[in-house]
Amino acid sequence: MQYINSLAYAQSLDKKDPLKSFRDEFYIPKHKGQDTLYFTGNSLGLQPKGTAKIINEELELWKERGVEGHFEGERPWFHYHKFAKESLAKIVGAKPEEVVPMNSLTTNLHLLMVSFYRPTAKRFKIITEAGAFPSDQYALESQVKFHGFNPDEAIIELAPREGETTIRTEDIVEAIEHNASQLALVMFSGVQYFTGQLFDIETITAAGHTAGAVVGFDLAHAAGNAPLALHNHQVDFAVWCHYKYLNSGPGSVAGAFVHSKHANNPNLPRFAGWWGHNEEERFLMKKGFRPMAGADGWQLSNANVLTTAALLASLEVIDKAGFEKMRSKSVLLTGYLEFLLNDTFSSHEILILTPNDPSQRGAQLSISLINNGRKVFDALAAQGVVADWREPNLNEGQAGVIRIAPTPLYNRFEDVFTFVKLLRKAIG
Ligand SMILES: *Cc1c(COP(=O)(O)O)cnc(C)c1O
């Protein structure tokens, strides 16, 4: 792709964009009366205009019919989780029966580790990335301790090579092979939250299985952002949230995937609740847990209807846009941001931590500032740029990292162009 560094060119890309009308489906936060340059869809996606309507429909049903809402109305609450399945399955590359919206992300990680991290005296180790999102680190550490092992011994964290910013797939595969006899679980993120690296899920999963381990992914930054094929890639389990690239609102219901090869395995231990029980006899209130087939069998509680309603509103927009079109635009949009950054700054000013190969990243670029990091970030914020700031943690000589995630549904090429102009001014 030959890009041009000019406003007219950015605007011409917007004009040609087949998804340009989707920006109008979202509320864009304001700064001094103007639309912000909102680049934190990786942290909290914006609110679709249809969200309030569908939540209000559930509030109305509750108001008018009370408990009857469980079995009446357009979307009976008893089946509520099912209304999201088809769309979610497309987004993560699964069969509908392999996915379920439930709980929150970290809760789902724990629940699925109960089933899929089953250490023995010989096989108890977990391979994961260094610098994983803290919640994941705490989940792994506490699971290891729960089983009576020492996290320092059991958890192997893989880091980039000296002088590099992301982890090579070959190094992951080698570490898996090296630890094969002791490995219980390979657990990675899909897109690394800090560096924006999209891991090679297919290769990592195959290597894990060859080593005799179970393989799971945390797709918090990948779901709705990167192409996924969980079923075909034979991933054992995965979890994600819906409030980042899936625009379902703060703390909204999360997602879980269990591969169909495990759907009816009665030997998998699990922590059970009534909503995972065979739905035909759920209300018989009988003794003895008999799980639903598929991911549904991991549910604990009745659906969190109000936040699942927000998820349905968001999925409707994504279904209308089509994920393939979203990804095509995302690759162009992030590619344009990268081009502008490289055209505008020298390597003494910024370093892009994210891989430059589009197949190894999603929407996000993580930009390390060499000087005056926090001051630059504050100057951007004063101009209406909403971005994310992280203190440096990789190499010496960095002043901090700005994460910018232009998303394909509501960000424009012009937003990216204006951002780089403002960054130029802020850096000086
Ligand atoms: C956002 C994120 C979380 C947040 O977990 P919650 O349970 O939703 O609070 C956890 N892990 C990763 C990798 C994330 O990106």
The ligand as a Gaussian input file, in Angstrom:
#p B3LYP/6-31G(d) Opt

LIG

0 1
 C       -8.899000      -6.164000      29.993000
 C       -8.236000      -7.414000      30.405000
 C       -8.609000      -8.082000      31.596000
 C       -9.665000      -7.518000      32.512000
 O      -10.284000      -8.524000      33.268000
 P      -11.757000      -8.366000      33.864000
 O      -12.004000      -9.645000      34.526000
 O      -12.672000      -8.070000      32.709000
 O      -11.736000      -7.192000      34.804000
 C       -7.970000      -9.269000      31.903000
 N       -7.004000      -9.777000      31.099000
 C       -6.628000      -9.161000      29.959000
 C       -5.572000      -9.770000      29.099000
 C       -7.211000      -7.956000      29.596000
 O       -6.812000      -7.330000      28.481000

